[in-house]
């Protein structure tokens, strides 16, 4: 059940944010990757860095074109910034850029087997854990939206006012608090709760997941960089390591479990 306070009028025609320059940038970036694949103008390590920067730019441009905001790729259905989205996109950029760079380098000498790059099981497990959070988080929130417990709208309004927000900027569905406009999404959302009783508080589970994500992404990026610099065969992505997966698994488990309960 949805409870809306001072909701903006509905029925307005959708705004098309995608402009010709978005299409031009997407085509230009695609052409850039093809050019890099054919000529490999830089060394392998530098090409990986450039590829990560280009993929980041591609993500931002597509997010801007679809939603009208540069942060659009990181905003979920609540019109709030999503930590699970940010994490999944970060891992994807690091790993996809590494795979692409290794394949391009291998294609210079053996185009037939250029894509025969081994991906360790731990890397698949890492991506699986991240995808579980990306999918599981909305499922848990959807269950909370259908909660039979009516939220305290008066208290919710008071908490919104304490955050400097007017009631018209947010709405409540079941126990889940949503923004009315994408413009109200901020990076603070990455560390705050999502329910009526927590949306104005720091979420410790999100903070620890953010710390673990930064630590593990940096550690794995260093490992990828070392492989690109020292392994002439480039036949495999580096292993994540058995010590990293339990940290990541515990971090995500705590993140998802925190969403299943409402804290007073």
C-alpha positions, 0 to 999 in steps of 0.5 A: 500500500502506498502513502503519499504526502503532497504528491506531485500531479501524475499523468504528465507526458514522459520526458525524453532525456536522450539527445543526439549527443548521447547517441554520438558519444555512445558511437564514438566510445564504441569506435574508440574501443574498436580502434584500440582493439585493432591498433593497441596504441598503448601498453597493456597496463595503460590500456586497461586504465584507459578502458576503465575510464572509458567504461566509467564515462560510458556508464555516466553518459548512458545514465544521463541519457536515460534518466536525465541525471549523471547519477542515473545509473546508480539510482534504483526504483526508489529514486535513491542512490543504491549501494548494490548498484554502485558495487556491481557497476564497479566490479563490472568495470574493473573485470570487463576492462581487464578481460577486454584489454587482455583479449586485445593484447592476445589478438595481436599475436593469436586472434583465434584464441584471443578470447580463451582467457580463463576466469577463476571460479572465485571471480565467478563467485565474487560476481555471483555474490554481488549479483545476489545483493543487486537482485535480493535487495529489491525483492526484500524491499518489495516485500516491505512495500506490501507490509500490512503494518501501516506506517506512522505518517506523522512521525515520517513527516517529522523525520523528513522535516528534520532532514530538511526535506518537505513531505512532498519530496518523499513518499511511503510505500508500506514501510519503504521510503522513496523520493518523488524526484530523481533530483533528490537522490544523493550519495548520502543515500548510500549510507542511510536506511530505507524504511520509515524508522531508519531512512534518516539514520546511518545504516551500519551494514551499508557502511561496512559493505562500502568499506569491504567493497573499497578494500577488495576492489583495490586489492583485486585491481592491484592484482590485475595490474600486476598480472598485466605487467608481469604475465606475457601470456595473459591467459587468465584473470588473477584469482580473487583468493580464498580469504577475500570471498568470506569477507565479501560474503559476510559483508553482503549477508549483513547488508541483506539481513539488515533489510529484512528487519525494521529497527526502532 
